[in-house]
Amino acid sequence: MKPTQTRFAAVEAENLLGDFHPLVNQIGSTDGLKLAGAANASLHLDGVKDFAALKIFLENYRTQLLGPIELPLICQAYQHASRSEFSELISLDQQIARDARLDFLATASKRVGQIQLKRLRPLRDQRGLQRYIRAVDSGDAHGWHTLVYGITLASFSFPLRQGLLSYAQQTLDGFVRSSGGANRFSQPDCETLLAEIVATVPRMIDSVLSNPLPALAGLVNQHQR
């Protein structure tokens, strides 16, 4: 990929991350995030009253949503888009819609993803991408932000590992800023906390890259039982 394409890819990925911030408010207002098994983790951003609560919130997000769901979905979308497997991508999109445990994110996720899809419409030479856009337009797909982010990375041949790390870093940073961040807490403390959590992300990414498929399948299967 040419340097100009690389820079454009980075900008597009960053644009989507910037648009992700409405999801911060969505998670912050939810009554709880119910995930696999007996876990019932509440991610209350509006309930972060002190630094200890912020740390718990970020750790809950990392272990309950980022690692087991978001990163694997981005990875799967990237792989399908890279191989022009857009039938499989549309099927994955529809699987997400059938899992009620992600309903609390549905409105914001689709809004954010569809904003980014508008930016990708000019890529007329990418026929698979255009097929996915038409599926979203017709209602056969939803345009989840995780899938669109993965497609964006693949569309510009942006390195997947770098894209996953950027997603995690900027999203975690967005939560800190939305909680009040350095305005309420010590900036050095916030930076140290972010560094500690982000330091665990590469290992999560290694796990996702080595075996990305079971995460959503397990989520859907448990919901169907």
Buried (B, 14 or more C-beta within 10 A) or exposed (E): EEEEEBEBBBEBBEBBBEBBBBBBEBBBEBEEBBBBEEEEBBBBBEEBEEBEBBBBBBBBBBBBBBBBBBBBBBBBBBBBBBEBBBEBBBEBBEBBBEBEBBEBBBEBBBBBBBBBBEBBEEEEEBEBBBBBBEBBEEEEBBBBBBBBBBBBBBBBEBBBEEBBBBBBBBBBBBBBBBBBBEEBBEEEEBBEBBEEBBEBBEEBBEBBBEEBEEBBEEBBEEBEE
